[in-house]
């Protein structure tokens, strides 16, 4: 059992402030050890957290959390923040059921100001918090910590445009590590590269401003020098710094791994009477050689061996299968393009990018743009396949409606991580896509239960459909031992068991295997049931609905939201056609699902094979 002589004594940010300055490098080293120990056992976001250690220490040295409010964009770099705000003793529970979240959660600590999990929201949230403080005459600060990867999302620019002239005590820290998950793309990344070229000047500048602010009239001198410098610079150059043009005091770039320099810069930022953008240069994966050399792989990891960096190789996943299939289709169809929103590695598009670089488009963390961009590709005859996590597709509802469905554009959505996702928790569950996609005209939705069906659905969506199509699939591997017993009826649905049984289990996707296992349990007890698996969720197949009309009991199990889901729509279709039996719907009902294993989440909501069988026993 490792000991942490400094970190183990930290119960609050006050303890961080009380440490002598020469103890801070040792604190940073202990934090990195604790991060490696915990993430190697529990999985989680590693590289982003390793890169933000010194920055987070400096934040808690200079500011007074929670009165000064720190908002972490995405929240996947907040592990050090958790360790410094009284959660060291519970840190081993990270990402486990009932334990600490891998993201910021206000219900976990008063130091977690805003729920997080998705990108590019912290500047808007921080501006709102800072504006409220201004109206309430609260002199404390709001700090938004945001990575350069998040600056590929358009919401950041909406917030910057709104906040530059706000007069608020809002400090934006641009944590620039040159990456999101993969290497950053686009013009802004190139812009930051130019700014990074003179960090020594800005380090000296921050230290000078800090020194001046300590002497009488020093703050006025700082502001006067800044105004003079800006006037001279604007005379010489055709344009000034982008952030300053928007109304922010720009400071940086500075070394994000020097706590003394960071503290000086943060103190200088506090002396500015208005919004500030502090540009900090960090190294993603800092302090752990495997992560430094391959930060993309170590962005989000499963359990791994700290001594080597190697993780266990799991079974082929639906994501792996999708990436392989799309390459095979693209070999013979030059119309096919792949689109990703900075998720090429997680959605397994790297092989496609290497094989077809001219047809691969990584648009950055800009899901809304990705959807409308794809619609434009489709309108001019290409077949774009946008690979996106279900949870991130939520960000695109208007684009799905207005730019894709209204145009009836042939865009194929490969919806990854559909259903429960396990340890990532509330912000990443893929439980809403069926509900919101089902409400959009012109859309078709397929939900394959194994790799063979994924291959057929994807091929059909690309080659035969002409409308918007979503092909959704879960995280993890197929359960073919059970699903091989299903008999596919075209592409719309599959059956298992006796069609003459008066009880039917209806489901789709990953729950298909659970339904087959439940049916086998019941059959062994002399209780025959029919399993009907929907592969086509929208529109509902008429022949499947007709098959259910004569049943006395229909049990629909859905790994998704009850409201607006396939279960409710099946019930409505049956009632419209005069169904007189009993319809029982088990789904996720009006709540956000916390972290845990997928199996724990299945059992929590009555969706495992054992839970299905037990529910049916009670009614039969």
Secondary structure by P-SEA (a helix, b strand, c coil): ccccccccccccaaaaaaccccaaaaaaaaaaaaaaaaaaacccccaaaaaaaaaaaaaaaccccccbbbbbcccccaaaaaaacccccccccccccccccccccccccccccccccccccaaaaaaaaaaaaaaacccbbbbbbbcccccccaaaaaaaaacccccccbbbbcccccccccccccaaaaaaaaaaccaaaaaaaaaaaaaaaaccaaaaaaaaaaaaaaaaaaaaccccccccccccccccccccccaaaaaaaaaaaaacccbbbbbbbbbccccccccccccccccccccccccccccccccccaaaaaaaaaaaaacccccbbbbbccccccccaaaaaaacccccccccccaaaaaaaaaaaaaabbbbbbbbcccccccccccccccccccccbbbbbccccccccccccccccccaaaaaaacccbbbbbbccaaaaaaaaaaaccccccbbbbbbbccccccccccccccccccccccccccccbbbbbcccaaaaaaaaaaaaaaacbbbbbbbbcccccccaaaaaaaccccbbbbbbcccccccaaaaaaaaaaaacccbbbbbbcccccccccccaaaaaaaacccaaaaaaaaaacc
